[in-house]
Amino acid sequence: MSEVFSFPRTVNESAARTVATGVVTLCSLILLTQWHILLLVLAYGFVARVLTGPTLSPLGQFATRVVVPTLALPDRPTSGAPKRFAQGIGATLSLSAVIAWLAGASTVANVLVAMILVAASLEAVFGFCLGCVIFAQLIRLGVVSEDVCVDCADISNRVLVNQAEATSTH
């Protein structure tokens, strides 16, 4: 059970960009149609990805199990901690948008969705993770301990650990 509710140490950058593309699509749909009920789907996806990576996220599952293998996108491992932090920002913004919408402040909800749209677009199109940049700044400022992401500096250790974990579960 604990494996279900754990975030992976490494994340496939190709899958992350695919998920970001799905978020861009969903945010665009919300803003263009004003179907704010879709905020619930957006918020659920972010919360699920913060808690479990792709495990409980329909979009995460679609990206990792369908899109990446079908398009033969490369496996580009990157540290999971900054990506989880970025998903946490998305969860905060999307949950705030839900609250704003429920309170009748649809303009506020739209602004929050637009903020998510900008960040997700940067990730999807350019591979630029705004949340990851903020995470790195927080480490530099001493707000987040360097121990949280020692692996950020040396991916080879994470790759070996993930390979060993994958081998032991199969």
C-alpha positions, 0 to 999 in steps of 0.5 A: 500500500505504501508504494501506491502512495509514494512519489517516484524518485525519478520522473521521465521528462517525456511523460512529464511534458506529456502530462503538461500538454494534457494540463494545457488542453484542460486549462484551455478548455476551462477558459474557452468554455467556462465549464468550471466544473472541469476545475474538479478534474484539474484539481484532482489530477494535481492532487493525485500526482502530488500524492502518487506521481502517475499512479492515481492520475488518469492523465499520468497513466495515459502519458506513461502507459499510452502516449510515451510508449506509442510515440516511442518518446525517450526515457529521460530521467529527472529528479522527482522532488522538484517535479513533485513540488511543481505539482504541489503548486498546481494543486494549490492553484487549482484547489484555490480556483475550485474554491473561488469558483464555488464562492462565485468568483469565476474571474479569480478562478480564471486567473488562477487557471491562466497561471497554471496554463502559462506554467504548463505551457512552458513545460509542455512546449519548452521543457521549462519547469517553472516549479522546478526553478522555484524549488531550486531557488528555495534550496539556494535560499536555505528554505528547503534543505539540500538533503531533500534533493541531494539526488538532483545533483547526481542522477546516476545514483537515482537511475541505479536505485530505480533499476534495482527497484524495478528488477526487485518488483518483477 
